[in-house]
Amino acid sequence: MSTTPSSAKLRVLLIVEHHGDVFLLREMVNEEPHSRFVIGAEAGSLADATTRLASGGIDVVLLDLELADSHGLETFTAFRKTAPTLPVVVLSDVEDEELALQTVQLGAQEYLVKGRIVPHLLHRALRYAVERARADAQLAHERELLATLLENIPDRIYFKDRRSRFIRINRALTEFFGLASAEAAYGRTDGDFFDPAAAQQMLADERSIMETGQPILGKIESKTLTNGEVSWTLTTKLPLRDRAGLIIGTCGISREVTAFKTLEEQLATERHLLRALIDNLPDLVFLKDAEGRYLLDNPAHMRFLGASEFSEIDGRTPFDFFPDPIARVLHEEDMAIIRSGQPVYDHEQKVADISGHMRWLLTTKIPWLSEGRAVGLVSISRDISVQKLAELHLKQANADLKSRRQDLMAAVKDLQEAHQDLRATQLQLVDAEKMKSVGRLAAGVAHEVKNPLAIMKMGLEYLSTLPIEDETAPLILKEMSDALHRADTVIRGLLDFSAPKQLEVRRTSINVIVNQALRLVRGEMKRGCQVQRELQEDLPQLALDADKISQVFVNLFTNSIHAMGGGGTLFVRTYSKQLTGVGSNISDQRSESFRVGETIIVVEIDDTGPGIAEDKLAKVFEPFFTTKPTGQGTGLGLSVVKTIIDLHGGTIDLRNLPDAGLRVTIMFQA
Amino acid sequence: MKKQRIFIVDDEAGFTRLLKLTLEKTGNFQVQEENDGTNAWLEARAFKPDIIFLDIVMPKIDGGDVAQQIRSDPMLAHVPIIFLTAIVSRTETKHDIGGFPFLAKPVSLEAIKQCIAEHLGE
């Protein structure tokens, strides 16, 4: 629609066939004083008009329904197709007034009946047509805008009457209701689309609006749809008024916010989850602002600070919980991280808790950044005191284990030694068992032999009391008596050899025993034997069975004296020495009995006799072996000696001296 | 002078007979011999000896048991008992056997007389 400045005249297109009418109408338009109109163009047919309209510049049309190429109502409808918005005043004949009225209903602005037209009536009709067309266009535009808004806005819009029935809904709401057309909703209420509770609430809201005239702005509503889904909306509801301002219903606009709401709920859920996570962590978690004040604490850290609620901590600093020196360390550490913006990972530190207990913490501190600037820090600490303690215990246990291992090695060594001792004892026991058998044998022999000997002896005694005439008889009796004595001596030796081997040990000086034994063999030495003693004084005392050792020396001295015949010299030496090494001063046999470093006591008995043939030296300790002429030795003396020395853990060794004579060496462990 | 009464218990009859002969030949002793140890106690009661020589190893009864019987008899408790034994080594002879003195076989007449003198006096 063209706008015309008030100074310019509006141009009229005259579409009339009848010349008389054309003339008359031209005159009326043009000659009216102060006329705002002027004939801009004239057309005798619809075809002419169409052509003229195409060149524009027409503001209003006078249209006669009866034209050469068109008649009646048809003329108007055809014209409207050509110029849909141009203001039109229809001219009709008197008999066609009813027809003219129909054109107005179809969109003509005004009609005039030919023959009744007067100038001022014509002008008024033209003015009215122009104004009405302008208003119609404006209305159409407004309606178009509104329709665009209603049809395209995603928000749901409705209008309701006073009984809350829909009278108009937009496309969004139509689709929301799942309806094919908006009209399907008209006359229905919220109860037809929502759950009863929601519908009831909306009805109440609307009644309140209608009663008070107060709108409801930005209300969050939840509705359960018939399909079971929940819809969240942000709704504004207003009273709907007529032109007089009377409330005739309500209107409203709802924005679907289910997505936001869902998002918000997800966010809340995540927030709760995160919070639950933080609160249930055994780790100590806290958040500090840039000034080092606590903003967030989880229960583990609250306990560390000795607090039971966050309100006791909120906005405070370590200085409120720890003695100054400790608080300063904690505070400075955190502030350094905030200042530098550098995180610290897995830092192990020993910290006193609020009750003064030392605890080991493994801490990670991360600056809390906002727009590239540190505005605080997040700290997570794990209490590793238990692990630390375990680590400490492990170290201790390892050390213990090491020392136990050493103990064990020592015990094993002891055990090995004990085992060796046991083996030695076992061998001794085996020997003892052998000796028992020998003892039983000896006892049996003694009984069976000695009783006859006793009878023979008593017989000889008796015979020697009788007067005897034969001179040789006493000699014979003497020979018999000597033989009897010899037999008795052998049996006694056998009994001695097999006597129970039990020692009665006391700490005794070896020198005392040597001297004692020398006194006991004085009788034997009457033959002219010399004795030389070199007895070391201050020898340590030895655990010995004095009687048995004395028996040993008596045996050995007697042997030597006998070996030397009627003279010679018996050397007796005692001394102590320390074994310095195998092979240096002891034989292989002795090295089994003694160890290097031990102190031993030595008794040496040397004689000046003939010595013993080398091939017989090895056999001297065997029972019944003797070098003496028959009748002078039992062959048991050295066996007994060897047995006794063995029982004392000592050694005895016989060897020939380089020049002449025999050396007996006896060794005892000091 | 009253003869000293010697009771000798030994299963060796040859030995007891010779000992009896030898001792009685001196004229100072009256000797009774017993070769069965089981009879020793009752015979001792009957004989009433001044001293008893007792063999240890006998077939039916041990000399130690016989000594026990005699010692527990009030009539004989005071009578000295001397053991005679063959089974004794040289080192053991310096001790007594079960509290009783003893002599080792073969024993000399001198040793027996000395022993009697020690216990009963001349």
Interface residues (C-beta under 8 A of the other chain):
Chain A: A443 A446 H447 V449 K450 N451 L453 A454 I455 M456 K457 M458 G459 E461 Y462 T465 L484 D488 I491 R492 G493 L495 D496 S498 A499 D547 Q551
Chain B: E12 G14 F15 L18 L19 L21 T22 K25 V57 L84 A86 I87 V88 S89 R90 T91 E92 A104 K105 P106 V107 S108 L109
